[in-house]
Amino acid sequence: MQKIAPQIMSLIDKYAEFLPVTLHTPIVSLGEGNTPLVAASALPKKLGYPSLKLYFKLEGLNPTGSFKDRGMTLAVSKAVEEKASAVICASTGNTSASAAAFATKAGLACFVLLPHGYVALGKVAQAIHYGAKLVQIEGNFDRALELVKEIGDKCAVTIVNSINPYRLEGQKTAAFEVIEQLGEAPDYLCIPVGNAGNISAYRRGFKLFHEIGRVPSAPKMHGFEAEGSAAIVQGKPIENPETIATAIRIGNPASWKEAEAAALDSGGKIDSVTDEEILDAYKLLGSSEGIFCEPSSAASVAGLIKHLKAGLIPAEASAVCVLTGNGLKDPETPQKINKVDLNPVEANLDALRKVMGI
Ligand code: AN7
């Protein structure tokens, strides 16, 4: 068999023994996975927890800029194996970007249903650019997902939302990477919760590596919904979810039960964070760590801060915050939330020195 250099191995090749694939599965890859785990610099001290061992898993560095690529490589590969000709998804933006790219790579048609007016600019651009058939509905994500399920029942299209069983199987590889990069499991994993698939997938991955003896422990899973969309925290679906973090503006999470079990079994907790806490964390990541994630991703850091303050996460713990998507997808938010003067300055040295204060 031809040897593949490790650096160009697909995610599925690398973890094939843990995934529902065979030698005959046609692998559709765009170079997903193997994302950096970066140690925090200034933030622990700045927050008043200098002994905290904090790391960021930069999932925004996947090929379409979010963690969705881990599940999509598998879902689309299996769709090709099963002779599908088209895929469909509902999305708050990132799933659609990923589905569109992988479908195109595989030569499949792709339909995406988006909640009109609530998807970040870059994500809409991606779906257009990768050639998906884009439909914006007058309704929210939850409604879009209901419609996708109906279409999936009646038409010859494969659903690639996380109700597709392959999606979470692919996404669990992120937990494998965290363990390999740290050399051990962290004490805590902090992660945003929207449709609740990713927290479920990480738990599967950590649990598996614990069970097969790769690590002596598994992290406590702390998941964070946005307060205006916190169905799991409130114990009931939210009919009109609202939050600035549009990626997690979801009122009836598909993986609700598995996510709840993930938190409970691991000794963790699902909680909510306010939009203000999310934006504070978002800004801190930029100004203290040089990291540009999307607002929804910062819910993990907002939640970490909340649970440190509440004593739910000890000050000396090791914690990984999953930064699920790339900040460039949402280029409008920094200008909206920061006071910046973007007026041009006269092009001479004196004028420059005056504005620069040097
Ligand atoms: C950046 O793209 O649901 O709890 O349709 O884009 O697994 O849903 C996106 C979700 C976190 C939440 N961070 O993950 C979609 C979609 C970002 C996201 C989540 C999403 P889940």
Boltz pocket constraint, residues with backbone or C-beta under 6 A from the ligand:
constraints:
  - pocket:
      binder: B
      contacts: [[A, 66], [A, 90], [A, 91], [A, 92], [A, 93], [A, 94], [A, 95], [A, 96], [A, 192], [A, 193], [A, 194], [A, 195], [A, 196], [A, 197], [A, 198], [A, 199], [A, 247], [A, 248], [A, 294], [A, 296], [A, 297], [A, 324], [A, 325]]
      max_distance: 6.0
